[in-house]
Amino acid sequence: MTGSVLLNAPASRTSEDTGIFCARAPQDVAHSHFLALEGMRREAIVEILDEAVRYRTMLRSGQVSDELRGMAVCLAFFEDSTRTRVSFELAAQRLGAMPVTLFPAGSSMSKGETLLDTLTTVVSMHVDLVVVRHKSPGAAAYLARHLDAGVINAGDGAHEHPTQGLLDLLTLREAWRGRFESRRIAIIGDLAHSRVARSAIHGLRALGASVTVAGPRTLMPEGIEALGCTVANTIEDAMRGADGVMALRIQRERTEQSLIPSAGEYARRWGVTAERVALMKPEAVVMHPGPFNRDVEIASDVVDGARSLIWRQVENGAAVRCAVLARCARSRRPERNPWTLDIAEEVAT
């Protein structure tokens, strides 16, 4: 088995940084940063999920809130993204904020400027919240300690992807009728490089579910049991009797690094197929954080099958990101009414 930053890059812990929602000052009731699910209390997670449900109702009805009116949100994505970036942008717009997207190729970083200096420049233009995705574990926590803005982690290396974890929890809560206790989910694939897996494990464990992981030995981090999960030797052992399965994306470079023999061989031994899905409980569900490789880590008929919740995960992403943006924004401007959807009503109050 291989070592991995999945295990040795915990959320930042200082006197001013809880690693989860981090307060700008001790007297703040709300918190202005969202960095990780590690160590987050069950009650706090449930509260965010409840807020996300309300925001999803708003999004489905086509309403637009002015809750973040006048606030600027920088989307600083230094790695490729579709689902996360677009859902954060839509969430910011639906809440009345002004989203600004920063790409590394068009930024001063391409001229040699540091990450911190680049984002300090952006924040100096009165940006209130920074949503950051970066290849380095701990990048979001580092920025949270130095920027005068709320920082939201949209994925930092193989450390965590906390908003993905939340949307997965929301999707499962509805599929499992609100009960996580006595439930078990199998997570299959590249555990050694997956920030999604780490956030999922922390969140599921906090809500009372158990987690079984499985994958090639070359992609299984040594000591992963320390996160509170069980390692199965085969995908069949992991999925048999489970209440759900989450397949993780296999990146092409893993074949180039000889960590797996080929995409075809991986699909044969570790792919989530209809035959393997049949090993789970009758009402068990199938998930994938995306993007997915059809017929590699997950078969096409499973992606499009009746048990698949993949597109529900995508929908829940925008709602969860509305909830996280709003919670962080309240700390920046605590005087704002968190549920104001009508400007005239806000003025009247």
Secondary structure, 3 states (H helix, E strand, C coil): CECCHHHHCCCCCECCECCCEECCCCCCCCCCEECCCCCCCHHHHHHHHHHHHHHHHHHHCCCCCCCCCCCEEEEEECCCCCHHHHHHHHHHHHCCCEEEEECHHHCHHHHCCCHHHHHHHHHCCCCCEEEEEECCCCHHHHHHHHCCCEEEEEEECCCECHHHHHHHHHHHHHHCCCCCCCCEEEEECCHHHCHHHHHHHHHHHHHCCEEEEECCHHHCECCHHHHCCEECCCHHHHHCCCCEEEECCCCCHHHHCCCCCCHHHHHHHHCECHHHHCCCCCCCEEECCCCCCECCCECHHHHCCCCECHHHHHHHHHHHHHHHHHHHHHHHCCCCCCCCCCHHHHHHC
